[in-house]
Amino acid sequence: MDAQLFEASIELGLPIALLVFTYLTGRFLEQRHYRDIRRREAELIRLPAVNFRSVPKTWDVTESGLVVGSVVVSVDYFKRFLAGLRMLFGGRVKSYESLLDRGRREALLRCKEAARAQGYQAVINVRLETSRLASARRDGRATAGVEVLAFGTGLGLRSDPS
């Protein structure tokens, strides 16, 4: 009887321990990523990235070119578990909302960083594209993730756009 109880506690305890571990690890990594995003957003606040199709009349453009930022973000095991439960019962899948938020913000930051690296002072006609990634494995499971692509036209300006 003790052996059966021990075996049952191992069979039940291991998945619970795995969920707790992935929750704590995923939360730590997500918070660290958000801190990094906020720091970089503060650094790039003076570089506008807008969805205007045309250049504002007050901007004196000297050069232009395509700038791109791309990121692939994967969901952790705990969030995938929660999303699976939510999809079973229906409703808003909050666990994926932060994944998409981080992906969009990171892609836009990478686009702005690419613009700065190419000497541009602004980005216009910014567009975001999102695609779901799932790579099937032999056991039939898939790794969930999302790719976000931010792109626009980088502009070199004679003076500060603000």
N, C-alpha and C positions, 0 to 999 in steps of 0.2 A: 504494500500500500504506500509506503514512504517513497519507494522508487517511482511509482506512478505519479505521485504528487510532485516529486522533484522534476520529473520529465514534463509534466503539464505546466509547471511554473516556468521551466526553461522555454517551452514552446510558446507560451503567452508572454513571458517577460522579455524575450529577445526582440520581438517586433515592437513592443512598447518602448524598450530602451533605444532601439534604432530610431523611432519616431521622435523621442525626446532629444536624442543627440542631433538629429538632422534639424530639428526645430531650433535648437540653441545655436548650432553652427550657422545655419541659414540666416537667422536673425542677426548674428554678429557680423557676418559678411555683408548683408544688406545694409545695415547701419553704417558700416565702414565705407561702403560704396556711396551712400547718400552724403556722408561727410565730405568725401572727395568731390562729388558732383557740386555741392554747395560752394566749396572752396574755389573750384575752377570757374563756376558761373560768376562768382564775385570778381575774379580776375578778368573775365571777358565781358563784363557788363557794358563797357564802352564800345564794343564792336557789335553794331546792330545786325540782327538777322531777321528780315521781314519777308512777308509773302507778297509784297507789292510786285506787280508785273512790270512796272516801268520805274525808271529812276526819278526820284523827287527832283523838282526843278532847281532846288537850292544846292544840289550836290554837283560838284564839278568833277566828272569822271575822267581819269587819265588812262585807265586800262581795265580789262575785265577778263574773267575766265571761270571755268567750272570748278566748284569746290564740292567735296564729298566727304561725308562722315558715315561710317557704318559700324554696327555693333551686333553681336549675337549674344543673347542672354538666355541662360537656361534656368529652369525652375528646379528648386530643390525637392527632395523626396517628400518632405512633410507637406509642402504646398501642393504637390501633385496629389497626395493622399486626400487633402482637404477639398481640392477641386473635384476629384472623383466623387466624393460624397455629395458635394453641392450639385454636380451634374446629375447625380442619381435622383435627387429630390427637387431640383430646379432652383432658380433664383440667381442672384448676383454672385459671381465668382470673384470675391475680393482678393483671394490669394494671387490671382493673375494680374490684378490692377496695378500693384506695385511693380511687378515685372515689366509691364508695358510702360509705366511711367519712367522707370529707370532706363529702359531701352530708348525711349524717345529723347529724354534729356541727355543721355550719353551720346547718342548719334548727333544731336544738334551741337553739343560741345565739340565733338570731333570735327564736325563741319567748320565751326568757327575757328578751331585751332588750325585746321588746314588753310583757312583763309588768311589767318595771321601769318602762318609760315610762308605763304606765297606773297606776302606783302600787301594784302588787301585790307581796307579799313571798314568794309561793310559787305553784307551778303543780302542780295534781293532775290525774289522769286523762289523762296525756300519751300521745298516740298519734302514730305515725309512718306516713305513707303514701308509697309510692314508685311512680313510674310512669316507664316508659321513653319517651324522646322520640326520634323519628326523623323528620326533615323531608326528604321526598324532593325531589330536584332533577331538572331536565330530563334530565341525563345518567344518571339511574338510581341514582346514589349517594345515600346518606343521611348526615346529620350525627347522630352518636350522642351521646346525653346522657341525663341522668336528672334528674327533678324529685323533690325530697323535701319533704314537707309535714309539719311538726310542729305539733300543736295540743293544747290542753288548757284547763283552767279555772283562770284566775288568781284568787288569793285575797288579799284585803286582810286583814291580821291585826293585832290589838291589840299583840302583842309578837312578838319575834324567834322564828321557828319552831325554831331549834336549841337 
